[in-house]
Amino acid sequence: MSEHVTTAAELFDAIGAGYEEAFGRPPMVAAAVRDLLAVLPPQARVLDVGSGTGRPVAADLAAAGHRVTGIDVSAEMVRIAREQVPGAEFVHADVREWESAPATWNAVCAFFPFLQMTRAETGQVLASAARWLVSGGRFALVTVPADLEDVPVDFLGHQVRVTSFPADALAGLVRASGLEVTDTRAETFAPDQPGAQPEEHLLIMARKPGK
């Protein structure tokens, strides 16, 4: 009998608010939000993929007057986000199956949702995000860069399987989706959780060609 693989929905339903307690406001995520706030037009439409508890990303963007929609595969995370950030909309959905009309969003954020997707699914979602953006729209991604594919790891007391890319390979995948990479940055982050190991966080900012 094969060992059960914890899905992203099961993981984040179980972790709930504990995720925000452990990870708080990672500096690379805060930097990405600041960069977006500096370039977005007033009342921009922003899609937050893997919106989690709604904080800090959706909360900060909504507080600045932007129209934010968060989507998350975890029903529990969506429940928490709706409670914590009433100024944004949150949808319980899997981005791998969710669809939006082309040229709908001024910005798409993707902070850590790819770690439990296959490499093929990551490419698919990046292509979708590029299609959903308006011309000149912005894309912001933060992840843990590594040459890993379907590797078992312990995450906040749960066994999960993780896939990622080296930084250069992921930037290349963003470009292959049709976006222009405008900035990349990386730094080490130490979660505020007993026993948690420091990890590298990679920020990739990109833009859809056009006006």
GROMACS elastic network, one bead per residue, 0.5 to 0.9 nm:
[ bonds ]
;  ai    aj funct       b0    kb
    1     4     6  0.89912   500
    2     5     6  0.88491   500
    5   159     6  0.77826   500
    5   160     6  0.64680   500
    5   161     6  0.70875   500
    6     9     6  0.81526   500
    6    10     6  0.60979   500
    6    11     6  0.62307   500
    6   158     6  0.79302   500
    6   159     6  0.67892   500
    6   160     6  0.54873   500
    6   161     6  0.76082   500
    7    10     6  0.51890   500
    7    11     6  0.60836   500
    7    12     6  0.86643   500
    7   116     6  0.76874   500
    7   160     6  0.74298   500
    7   161     6  0.85578   500
    8    11     6  0.50495   500
    8    12     6  0.61285   500
    8    13     6  0.83139   500
    8    73     6  0.70159   500
    8    74     6  0.73310   500
    8   113     6  0.87962   500
    8   116     6  0.63933   500
    8   117     6  0.87700   500
    8   160     6  0.83402   500
    9    12     6  0.55176   500
    9    13     6  0.59042   500
    9    14     6  0.84895   500
    9    72     6  0.83990   500
    9    73     6  0.52734   500
    9    75     6  0.75270   500
    9    76     6  0.87457   500
    9    94     6  0.89000   500
   10    13     6  0.51858   500
   10    14     6  0.61719   500
   10    15     6  0.86883   500
   10    74     6  0.72285   500
   11    14     6  0.53044   500
   11    15     6  0.62362   500
   11    16     6  0.85922   500
   11    74     6  0.81841   500
   11   155     6  0.89284   500
   11   158     6  0.71468   500
   11   159     6  0.87783   500
   11   160     6  0.79112   500
   12    16     6  0.56539   500
   12    17     6  0.89334   500
   12    19     6  0.79102   500
   12    52     6  0.80675   500
   12    73     6  0.83299   500
   12    74     6  0.57953   500
   12    75     6  0.85502   500
   12    76     6  0.72928   500
   12    77     6  0.68027   500
   13    16     6  0.55191   500
   13    73     6  0.89562   500
   13    74     6  0.54591   500
   13    75     6  0.65787   500
   13    77     6  0.65652   500
   14    18     6  0.88201   500
   14    76     6  0.80522   500
   14   158     6  0.89851   500
   15    18     6  0.52878   500
   15    19     6  0.59760   500
   15    76     6  0.88581   500
   15    77     6  0.88256   500
   15   156     6  0.77746   500
   15   158     6  0.88780   500
   16    19     6  0.61350   500
   16    20     6  0.80345   500
   16    52     6  0.82940   500
   16    53     6  0.75956   500
   16    74     6  0.87326   500
   16    76     6  0.61948   500
   16    77     6  0.58668   500
   16    80     6  0.76664   500
   17    20     6  0.54799   500
   17    21     6  0.65266   500
   17    22     6  0.88931   500
   17    52     6  0.88412   500
   17    53     6  0.67577   500
   17    76     6  0.88946   500
   17    77     6  0.76762   500
   17    80     6  0.73993   500
   18    22     6  0.61330   500
   18    23     6  0.85311   500
   18   156     6  0.86233   500
   19    22     6  0.52398   500
   19    23     6  0.59903   500
   19    24     6  0.77071   500
   19    52     6  0.82771   500
   19    53     6  0.80434   500
   19   156     6  0.82183   500
   20    23     6  0.52760   500
   20    25     6  0.80095   500
   20    52     6  0.83607   500
   20    53     6  0.68570   500
   20    55     6  0.75307   500
   20    56     6  0.88676   500
   21    24     6  0.56162   500
   21   192     6  0.75565   500
   21   193     6  0.81927   500
   22   156     6  0.84272   500
   22   191     6  0.57756   500
   22   192     6  0.50262   500
   22   193     6  0.53360   500
   22   196     6  0.89428   500
   23    26     6  0.64087   500
   23   190     6  0.84846   500
   23   191     6  0.53293   500
   23   192     6  0.63467   500
   23   193     6  0.80612   500
   24    55     6  0.82083   500
   24    56     6  0.78452   500
   24   191     6  0.80809   500
   24   192     6  0.78585   500
   25    28     6  0.84810   500
   25    29     6  0.68710   500
   25    30     6  0.64720   500
   25    55     6  0.81402   500
   25    56     6  0.64685   500
   25    57     6  0.89231   500
   26    29     6  0.53812   500
   26    30     6  0.63354   500
   26    31     6  0.87180   500
   26   189     6  0.69881   500
   26   190     6  0.87975   500
   26   191     6  0.83073   500
   26   201     6  0.85442   500
   27    30     6  0.50082   500
   27    31     6  0.60588   500
   27    32     6  0.86012   500
   27   187     6  0.84655   500
   27   189     6  0.76987   500
   27   201     6  0.87819   500
   28    32     6  0.61784   500
   28    33     6  0.87092   500
   28   142     6  0.69203   500
   28   185     6  0.79575   500
   28   186     6  0.75227   500
   28   187     6  0.75783   500
   28   189     6  0.86901   500
   28   201     6  0.66673   500
   28   202     6  0.71948   500
   28   203     6  0.60999   500
   29    32     6  0.50603   500
   29    33     6  0.62961   500
   29    34     6  0.86576   500
   29    56     6  0.84683   500
   29    57     6  0.77185   500
   29   111     6  0.70853   500
   29   140     6  0.89937   500
   29   141     6  0.84984   500
   29   142     6  0.65883   500
   29   201     6  0.89406   500
   29   203     6  0.76874   500
   30    33     6  0.52073   500
   30    34     6  0.62304   500
   30    35     6  0.86604   500
   30    56     6  0.78697   500
   30    57     6  0.78660   500
   31    34     6  0.50965   500
   31    35     6  0.61516   500
   31    36     6  0.86484   500
   31   203     6  0.84386   500
   32    35     6  0.50973   500
   32    36     6  0.62428   500
   32    37     6  0.86638   500
   32   109     6  0.86866   500
   32   140     6  0.63583   500
   32   141     6  0.78846   500
   32   142     6  0.80339   500
   32   203     6  0.71791   500
   32   204     6  0.84099   500
   32   205     6  0.74578   500
   33    36     6  0.50799   500
   33    37     6  0.61253   500
   33    38     6  0.86386   500
   33    56     6  0.88828   500
   33    57     6  0.67195   500
   33    60     6  0.76957   500
   33    61     6  0.74553   500
   33   109     6  0.88189   500
   33   140     6  0.83154   500
   34    37     6  0.51038   500
   34    38     6  0.62728   500
   35    38     6  0.52200   500
   35    39     6  0.67677   500
   35    40     6  0.88195   500
   35   140     6  0.89562   500
   35   205     6  0.85295   500
   36    39     6  0.54339   500
   36    40     6  0.58522   500
   36    61     6  0.87038   500
   36   107     6  0.79240   500
   36   138     6  0.74755   500
   36   139     6  0.86715   500
   36   140     6  0.79599   500
   37    40     6  0.56234   500
   37    41     6  0.85431   500
   37    61     6  0.73538   500
   37    64     6  0.77594   500
   38    41     6  0.88660   500
   39   138     6  0.85508   500
   40    43     6  0.82669   500
   40    44     6  0.62740   500
   40    66     6  0.87152   500
   40   106     6  0.72540   500
   40   107     6  0.78116   500
   40   137     6  0.84128   500
   40   138     6  0.80701   500
   41    44     6  0.55631   500
   41    66     6  0.86824   500
   41   106     6  0.80905   500
   42    64     6  0.86568   500
   42    65     6  0.70544   500
   42    66     6  0.67663   500
   43    62     6  0.88981   500
   43    64     6  0.82917   500
   43    65     6  0.54782   500
   43    67     6  0.58558   500
   44    65     6  0.79703   500
   44    67     6  0.58954   500
   44    68     6  0.80736   500
   44   105     6  0.76710   500
   44   106     6  0.57284   500
   44   107     6  0.76196   500
   45    66     6  0.62590   500
   45    68     6  0.59751   500
   45    69     6  0.78213   500
   45   104     6  0.76400   500
   45   105     6  0.51477   500
   45   106     6  0.52757   500
   45   107     6  0.66799   500
   45   108     6  0.87675   500
   46    58     6  0.87185   500
   46    61     6  0.81480   500
   46    66     6  0.70278   500
   46    67     6  0.61126   500
   46    69     6  0.63012   500
   46    70     6  0.83502   500
   46   105     6  0.57772   500
   46   106     6  0.59061   500
   46   108     6  0.57578   500
   46   109     6  0.75404   500
   47    51     6  0.88532   500
   47    58     6  0.89279   500
   47    67     6  0.86543   500
   47    68     6  0.59725   500
   47    69     6  0.50445   500
   47    70     6  0.58520   500
   47    71     6  0.76699   500
   47   105     6  0.66956   500
   47   106     6  0.82964   500
   47   107     6  0.63304   500
   47   109     6  0.61683   500
   47   110     6  0.86242   500
   48    51     6  0.53668   500
   48    54     6  0.89608   500
   48    57     6  0.77418   500
   48    58     6  0.70060   500
   48    68     6  0.71508   500
   48    69     6  0.61306   500
   48    71     6  0.63454   500
   48    72     6  0.86198   500
   48   107     6  0.84897   500
   48   108     6  0.59646   500
   48   110     6  0.62755   500
   48   111     6  0.81076   500
   49    52     6  0.87016   500
   49    69     6  0.85869   500
   49    70     6  0.60238   500
   49    71     6  0.53138   500
   49    72     6  0.65586   500
   49    95     6  0.70761   500
   49   108     6  0.72594   500
   49   109     6  0.58900   500
   49   111     6  0.72078   500
   49   112     6  0.88777   500
   49   113     6  0.69606   500
   50    70     6  0.69999   500
   50    71     6  0.57075   500
   50    73     6  0.71260   500
   50    74     6  0.86806   500
   50    94     6  0.87299   500
   50    95     6  0.81568   500
   50   109     6  0.85152   500
   50   110     6  0.65744   500
   50   111     6  0.68350   500
   50   112     6  0.73369   500
   50   113     6  0.53604   500
   50   114     6  0.89656   500
   51    54     6  0.55246   500
   51    55     6  0.80340   500
   51    57     6  0.75533   500
   51    58     6  0.71844   500
   51    69     6  0.85815   500
   51    70     6  0.50289   500
   51    71     6  0.57601   500
   51    72     6  0.56279   500
   51    77     6  0.78754   500
   51    78     6  0.78621   500
   51    81     6  0.78712   500
   51    90     6  0.79676   500
   51   109     6  0.87321   500
   51   110     6  0.82342   500
   51   111     6  0.79492   500
   51   113     6  0.87371   500
   52    55     6  0.75017   500
   52    70     6  0.81742   500
   52    71     6  0.82215   500
   52    72     6  0.63475   500
   52    73     6  0.88291   500
   52    74     6  0.77764   500
   52    76     6  0.87931   500
   52    77     6  0.50577   500
   52    78     6  0.67578   500
   52    80     6  0.81183   500
   52    81     6  0.67863   500
   53    56     6  0.81769   500
   53    58     6  0.88545   500
   53    76     6  0.87086   500
   53    77     6  0.52502   500
   53    78     6  0.68495   500
   53    79     6  0.81728   500
   53    80     6  0.55066   500
   53    82     6  0.82346   500
   53    83     6  0.89665   500
   53    84     6  0.74464   500
   53    85     6  0.85124   500
   54    57     6  0.62539   500
   54    58     6  0.51183   500
   54    59     6  0.60402   500
   54    70     6  0.75477   500
   54    77     6  0.80538   500
   54    78     6  0.80074   500
   54    80     6  0.75899   500
   54    82     6  0.75992   500
   54    84     6  0.68574   500
   54    85     6  0.61540   500
   54    88     6  0.84551   500
   54    90     6  0.84388   500
   55    58     6  0.60155   500
   55    59     6  0.54066   500
   55    60     6  0.75257   500
   55    81     6  0.75016   500
   55    84     6  0.77861   500
   55    85     6  0.76370   500
   56    59     6  0.54102   500
   56    60     6  0.58571   500
   56    61     6  0.85093   500
   57    60     6  0.53989   500
   57    61     6  0.62264   500
   57    62     6  0.85110   500
   57   109     6  0.86737   500
   58    61     6  0.52237   500
   58    62     6  0.58672   500
   58    63     6  0.83148   500
   58    68     6  0.62734   500
   58    69     6  0.77865   500
   58    70     6  0.71135   500
   58    81     6  0.86816   500
   58    85     6  0.72660   500
   58    87     6  0.86224   500
   58    88     6  0.66970   500
   58    89     6  0.89930   500
   59    62     6  0.52944   500
   59    63     6  0.59974   500
   59    64     6  0.86779   500
   59    68     6  0.87582   500
   59    84     6  0.81697   500
   59    85     6  0.57188   500
   59    86     6  0.87150   500
   59    87     6  0.76025   500
   59    88     6  0.74869   500
   60    63     6  0.51166   500
   60    64     6  0.63948   500
   61    64     6  0.51790   500
   61    65     6  0.67898   500
   61    66     6  0.56604   500
   61    67     6  0.78524   500
   61    68     6  0.69719   500
   61    88     6  0.88618   500
   62    65     6  0.51626   500
   62    67     6  0.62079   500
   62    68     6  0.60796   500
   62    85     6  0.82278   500
   62    87     6  0.60083   500
   62    88     6  0.61583   500
   63    66     6  0.72881   500
   63    87     6  0.76384   500
   66    88     6  0.87251   500
   67    87     6  0.82787   500
   67    88     6  0.67057   500
   67    89     6  0.82484   500
   68    87     6  0.80599   500
   68    88     6  0.51121   500
   68    89     6  0.62763   500
   68    90     6  0.83755   500
   69    88     6  0.59863   500
   69    90     6  0.55753   500
   69    91     6  0.73875   500
   70    78     6  0.82540   500
   70    81     6  0.86441   500
   70    88     6  0.74904   500
   70    89     6  0.61899   500
   70    91     6  0.61438   500
   70    92     6  0.85789   500
   71    74     6  0.89233   500
   71    78     6  0.76657   500
   71    89     6  0.86090   500
   71    90     6  0.57100   500
   71    92     6  0.58360   500
   71    93     6  0.58329   500
   71    94     6  0.74321   500
   71    95     6  0.72071   500
   71    98     6  0.89761   500
   72    75     6  0.73704   500
   72    77     6  0.70307   500
   72    78     6  0.64056   500
   72    90     6  0.77412   500
   72    91     6  0.65804   500
   72    92     6  0.53579   500
   72    93     6  0.55636   500
   72    94     6  0.63926   500
   72    95     6  0.75659   500
   72   113     6  0.88802   500
   73    76     6  0.89988   500
   73    77     6  0.81470   500
   73    78     6  0.82135   500
   73    91     6  0.86571   500
   73    92     6  0.57861   500
   73    93     6  0.50425   500
   73    95     6  0.75982   500
   74    77     6  0.52625   500
   74    78     6  0.63875   500
   74    79     6  0.87307   500
   74    92     6  0.66554   500
   74    93     6  0.78606   500
   74    94     6  0.85591   500
   75    78     6  0.51083   500
   75    79     6  0.62001   500
   75    80     6  0.87554   500
   75    91     6  0.87330   500
   75    92     6  0.57812   500
   75    93     6  0.84458   500
   76    79     6  0.50380   500
   76    80     6  0.62862   500
   76    81     6  0.85991   500
   77    80     6  0.51271   500
   77    81     6  0.60399   500
   77    82     6  0.85755   500
   77    92     6  0.86406   500
   78    81     6  0.50547   500
   78    82     6  0.60993   500
   78    83     6  0.85946   500
   78    90     6  0.60305   500
   78    91     6  0.67013   500
   78    92     6  0.61255   500
   79    82     6  0.53562   500
   79    83     6  0.64282   500
   79    84     6  0.87995   500
   79    90     6  0.84089   500
   79    92     6  0.88537   500
   80    83     6  0.51754   500
   80    84     6  0.61246   500
   80    85     6  0.84523   500
   81    84     6  0.50511   500
   81    85     6  0.56302   500
   81    86     6  0.78435   500
   81    88     6  0.86314   500
   81    89     6  0.87946   500
   81    90     6  0.70460   500
   82    85     6  0.54811   500
   82    86     6  0.55574   500
   82    87     6  0.85029   500
   82    88     6  0.75333   500
   82    89     6  0.71626   500
   82    90     6  0.63186   500
   83    86     6  0.61820   500
   84    87     6  0.89301   500
   85    88     6  0.59320   500
   85    89     6  0.83107   500
   86    89     6  0.73689   500
   93    96     6  0.86383   500
   93    97     6  0.76302   500
   93    98     6  0.64215   500
   94    97     6  0.55466   500
   94    98     6  0.59704   500
   95    99     6  0.75729   500
   95   125     6  0.71496   500
   96    99     6  0.84263   500
   96   117     6  0.89363   500
   96   121     6  0.70086   500
   96   122     6  0.87256   500
   96   124     6  0.76385   500
   96   125     6  0.62947   500
   96   128     6  0.89804   500
   99   128     6  0.81611   500
   99   132     6  0.88004   500
  100   103     6  0.87745   500
  100   104     6  0.72969   500
  100   128     6  0.85688   500
  100   131     6  0.89212   500
  100   132     6  0.64132   500
  101   104     6  0.59461   500
  101   131     6  0.83683   500
  101   132     6  0.63136   500
  102   105     6  0.82835   500
  102   128     6  0.86909   500
  102   130     6  0.87228   500
  102   131     6  0.53935   500
  102   133     6  0.67828   500
  102   134     6  0.76055   500
  103   106     6  0.81436   500
  103   130     6  0.86374   500
  103   131     6  0.64783   500
  103   135     6  0.70995   500
  103   137     6  0.86382   500
  104   131     6  0.87713   500
  104   132     6  0.55171   500
  104   133     6  0.58444   500
  104   134     6  0.59665   500
  105   108     6  0.68174   500
  105   129     6  0.89690   500
  105   132     6  0.60453   500
  105   134     6  0.58024   500
  105   137     6  0.70654   500
  105   138     6  0.87049   500
  106   132     6  0.88063   500
  106   133     6  0.59242   500
  106   134     6  0.57724   500
  106   135     6  0.82844   500
  106   136     6  0.77874   500
  106   138     6  0.63147   500
  106   139     6  0.86873   500
  107   132     6  0.89650   500
  107   133     6  0.64791   500
  107   134     6  0.81374   500
  107   137     6  0.54198   500
  107   139     6  0.55840   500
  107   140     6  0.77903   500
  107   207     6  0.88814   500
  108   129     6  0.66828   500
  108   130     6  0.86077   500
  108   132     6  0.83244   500
  108   133     6  0.72197   500
  108   137     6  0.81166   500
  108   138     6  0.64820   500
  108   140     6  0.64439   500
  108   141     6  0.85664   500
  109   138     6  0.84509   500
  109   139     6  0.59373   500
  109   141     6  0.60304   500
  109   142     6  0.85030   500
  110   113     6  0.62099   500
  110   114     6  0.79655   500
  110   139     6  0.79565   500
  110   140     6  0.61973   500
  110   142     6  0.65422   500
  110   143     6  0.84146   500
  111   114     6  0.81856   500
  111   140     6  0.76852   500
  111   141     6  0.54301   500
  111   143     6  0.62740   500
  111   203     6  0.88846   500
  112   115     6  0.61916   500
  112   116     6  0.88216   500
  112   141     6  0.75702   500
  112   142     6  0.57957   500
  112   144     6  0.74088   500
  113   116     6  0.68623   500
  113   117     6  0.76359   500
  113   142     6  0.88239   500
  113   143     6  0.78898   500
  114   117     6  0.51212   500
  114   118     6  0.78330   500
  114   119     6  0.83946   500
  114   121     6  0.82412   500
  114   122     6  0.59940   500
  114   125     6  0.88200   500
  114   143     6  0.74695   500
  114   162     6  0.88724   500
  114   163     6  0.76399   500
  114   164     6  0.73256   500
  115   118     6  0.80438   500
  115   122     6  0.87820   500
  115   143     6  0.74016   500
  115   144     6  0.77133   500
  115   161     6  0.84272   500
  115   162     6  0.53906   500
  115   163     6  0.52026   500
  115   164     6  0.57630   500
  116   150     6  0.82767   500
  116   160     6  0.80565   500
  116   161     6  0.66685   500
  116   162     6  0.52900   500
  116   163     6  0.60866   500
  116   164     6  0.83938   500
  117   120     6  0.79781   500
  117   121     6  0.57885   500
  117   122     6  0.61708   500
  117   150     6  0.88699   500
  117   162     6  0.77170   500
  117   163     6  0.65869   500
  117   164     6  0.84624   500
  118   121     6  0.50942   500
  118   122     6  0.62743   500
  118   123     6  0.88005   500
  118   149     6  0.75499   500
  118   150     6  0.75706   500
  118   162     6  0.85559   500
  118   163     6  0.62764   500
  118   164     6  0.82812   500
  119   122     6  0.50744   500
  119   123     6  0.64401   500
  119   124     6  0.87214   500
  119   149     6  0.76951   500
  119   163     6  0.69819   500
  119   164     6  0.72754   500
  119   165     6  0.80782   500
  120   123     6  0.52374   500
  120   124     6  0.62956   500
  120   125     6  0.88100   500
  121   125     6  0.61321   500
  121   126     6  0.85228   500
  122   125     6  0.52335   500
  122   126     6  0.61480   500
  122   127     6  0.86100   500
  122   173     6  0.87562   500
  123   126     6  0.51590   500
  123   127     6  0.61975   500
  123   128     6  0.86473   500
  123   173     6  0.66475   500
  123   174     6  0.80310   500
  123   176     6  0.85958   500
  123   177     6  0.74242   500
  124   127     6  0.52041   500
  124   128     6  0.62764   500
  124   129     6  0.87331   500
  124   177     6  0.85580   500
  125   129     6  0.61007   500
  125   130     6  0.86128   500
  126   129     6  0.50494   500
  126   130     6  0.62601   500
  126   131     6  0.86581   500
  126   173     6  0.78765   500
  126   174     6  0.65517   500
  126   176     6  0.89043   500
  126   177     6  0.60119   500
  127   130     6  0.51843   500
  127   131     6  0.63053   500
  127   132     6  0.87453   500
  127   174     6  0.81549   500
  127   176     6  0.81479   500
  127   178     6  0.74355   500
  128   131     6  0.50449   500
  128   132     6  0.61648   500
  128   133     6  0.87935   500
  128   177     6  0.82371   500
  129   132     6  0.50724   500
  129   133     6  0.63546   500
  129   139     6  0.79309   500
  129   177     6  0.84381   500
  130   133     6  0.54255   500
  130   134     6  0.84720   500
  130   137     6  0.86904   500
  130   139     6  0.80123   500
  130   174     6  0.88058   500
  130   177     6  0.63245   500
  130   178     6  0.64745   500
  130   179     6  0.65493   500
  130   207     6  0.88115   500
  130   208     6  0.67512   500
  131   134     6  0.79790   500
  131   177     6  0.86259   500
  131   178     6  0.85747   500
  131   208     6  0.89507   500
  133   136     6  0.78697   500
  133   137     6  0.53309   500
  133   138     6  0.73475   500
  133   139     6  0.81767   500
  133   207     6  0.89522   500
  133   208     6  0.69158   500
  134   137     6  0.50229   500
  134   138     6  0.84903   500
  134   208     6  0.72776   500
  134   210     6  0.83846   500
  135   138     6  0.88991   500
  135   207     6  0.84054   500
  135   208     6  0.56130   500
  135   209     6  0.59244   500
  135   211     6  0.58397   500
  136   207     6  0.59660   500
  136   209     6  0.55091   500
  136   211     6  0.52040   500
  137   206     6  0.85755   500
  137   207     6  0.56849   500
  137   208     6  0.53054   500
  137   209     6  0.79561   500
  137   210     6  0.83934   500
  137   211     6  0.88361   500
  138   179     6  0.89122   500
  138   205     6  0.74430   500
  138   206     6  0.58658   500
  138   208     6  0.64262   500
  139   179     6  0.82098   500
  139   181     6  0.89159   500
  139   204     6  0.81487   500
  139   205     6  0.58404   500
  139   207     6  0.59211   500
  139   208     6  0.77864   500
  140   203     6  0.73411   500
  140   204     6  0.59500   500
  140   206     6  0.63850   500
  140   207     6  0.87835   500
  141   202     6  0.79597   500
  141   203     6  0.57222   500
  141   204     6  0.51439   500
  141   205     6  0.64476   500
  141   206     6  0.84662   500
  142   201     6  0.66082   500
  142   202     6  0.54146   500
  142   204     6  0.64228   500
  142   205     6  0.88097   500
  143   164     6  0.81838   500
  143   200     6  0.83226   500
  143   201     6  0.56453   500
  143   202     6  0.53937   500
  143   203     6  0.69048   500
  143   204     6  0.87409   500
  144   164     6  0.71261   500
  144   165     6  0.83304   500
  144   166     6  0.88420   500
  144   167     6  0.87997   500
  144   199     6  0.70147   500
  144   200     6  0.56956   500
  144   202     6  0.59997   500
  145   148     6  0.86491   500
  145   164     6  0.60237   500
  145   165     6  0.55094   500
  145   166     6  0.50867   500
  145   167     6  0.54923   500
  145   170     6  0.80853   500
  145   200     6  0.68438   500
  145   201     6  0.68225   500
  145   202     6  0.62124   500
  146   149     6  0.89694   500
  146   163     6  0.81260   500
  146   164     6  0.54423   500
  146   165     6  0.50158   500
  146   167     6  0.73127   500
  146   200     6  0.88459   500
  147   163     6  0.78816   500
  147   164     6  0.59900   500
  147   166     6  0.51336   500
  147   167     6  0.88559   500
  148   151     6  0.62709   500
  148   162     6  0.70001   500
  148   163     6  0.50623   500
  148   164     6  0.51779   500
  148   165     6  0.64915   500
  148   166     6  0.83311   500
  149   161     6  0.83327   500
  149   162     6  0.64643   500
  149   164     6  0.63086   500
  149   165     6  0.81919   500
  150   160     6  0.89791   500
  150   161     6  0.52104   500
  150   162     6  0.50850   500
  150   163     6  0.50709   500
  150   164     6  0.85769   500
  151   160     6  0.81212   500
  151   161     6  0.50363   500
  151   162     6  0.51346   500
  151   163     6  0.65699   500
  152   159     6  0.66946   500
  152   160     6  0.55871   500
  152   162     6  0.62941   500
  153   158     6  0.81957   500
  153   159     6  0.57676   500
  153   160     6  0.55435   500
  153   161     6  0.59935   500
  153   162     6  0.68845   500
  154   157     6  0.59593   500
  154   158     6  0.54325   500
  154   160     6  0.62772   500
  154   161     6  0.85436   500
  155   158     6  0.51052   500
  155   159     6  0.62712   500
  155   160     6  0.67874   500
  155   196     6  0.85266   500
  156   159     6  0.85287   500
  156   193     6  0.83075   500
  156   196     6  0.77534   500
  164   170     6  0.83529   500
  165   168     6  0.80470   500
  165   169     6  0.60204   500
  165   170     6  0.56138   500
  166   169     6  0.53784   500
  166   170     6  0.62751   500
  166   171     6  0.87505   500
  167   170     6  0.52767   500
  167   171     6  0.62286   500
  167   172     6  0.86147   500
  167   184     6  0.87674   500
  167   202     6  0.71656   500
  167   204     6  0.89730   500
  168   171     6  0.51611   500
  168   172     6  0.61552   500
  168   173     6  0.86870   500
  169   172     6  0.50138   500
  169   173     6  0.62690   500
  169   174     6  0.87857   500
  170   174     6  0.63067   500
  170   175     6  0.86877   500
  170   204     6  0.87907   500
  171   174     6  0.50798   500
  171   175     6  0.63514   500
  171   176     6  0.86436   500
  171   181     6  0.70886   500
  171   184     6  0.82066   500
  171   204     6  0.70711   500
  172   175     6  0.50494   500
  172   176     6  0.61007   500
  172   177     6  0.87302   500
  172   181     6  0.87773   500
  173   177     6  0.63579   500
  174   177     6  0.52658   500
  174   178     6  0.71002   500
  174   179     6  0.60961   500
  174   180     6  0.77372   500
  174   181     6  0.72321   500
  174   204     6  0.86307   500
  174   206     6  0.78552   500
  175   178     6  0.53746   500
  175   180     6  0.58211   500
  175   181     6  0.65344   500
  175   206     6  0.84731   500
  176   179     6  0.71826   500
  178   208     6  0.70035   500
  178   209     6  0.79253   500
  179   206     6  0.60486   500
  179   207     6  0.55247   500
  179   209     6  0.66446   500
  180   205     6  0.85623   500
  180   206     6  0.52450   500
  180   207     6  0.51305   500
  180   208     6  0.62116   500
  180   209     6  0.67557   500
  181   184     6  0.76874   500
  181   204     6  0.70220   500
  181   205     6  0.59242   500
  181   207     6  0.64882   500
  181   208     6  0.89920   500
  182   204     6  0.77438   500
  182   205     6  0.55477   500
  182   206     6  0.50144   500
  182   207     6  0.68162   500
  183   203     6  0.78410   500
  183   204     6  0.58737   500
  183   205     6  0.50932   500
  183   206     6  0.69220   500
  184   202     6  0.71726   500
  184   203     6  0.54343   500
  184   205     6  0.63716   500
  184   206     6  0.89446   500
  185   201     6  0.83160   500
  185   202     6  0.58226   500
  185   203     6  0.51021   500
  185   204     6  0.67821   500
  185   205     6  0.88857   500
  186   200     6  0.67232   500
  186   201     6  0.54902   500
  186   203     6  0.61079   500
  186   204     6  0.89129   500
  187   199     6  0.84001   500
  187   200     6  0.56087   500
  187   201     6  0.55884   500
  187   202     6  0.68991   500
  187   203     6  0.88798   500
  188   198     6  0.64055   500
  188   199     6  0.54844   500
  188   201     6  0.60619   500
  188   202     6  0.89097   500
  189   197     6  0.87995   500
  189   198     6  0.54179   500
  189   199     6  0.53727   500
  189   200     6  0.60306   500
  189   201     6  0.65747   500
  190   193     6  0.84350   500
  190   196     6  0.73310   500
  190   197     6  0.64928   500
  190   199     6  0.64602   500
  190   200     6  0.87930   500
  191   194     6  0.84792   500
  191   196     6  0.61047   500
  191   197     6  0.72242   500
  191   198     6  0.66601   500
  191   199     6  0.82865   500
  192   196     6  0.74518   500
  193   196     6  0.54463   500
  193   197     6  0.87622   500
  194   197     6  0.88470   500
  207   210     6  0.87907   500
  208   211     6  0.89432   500
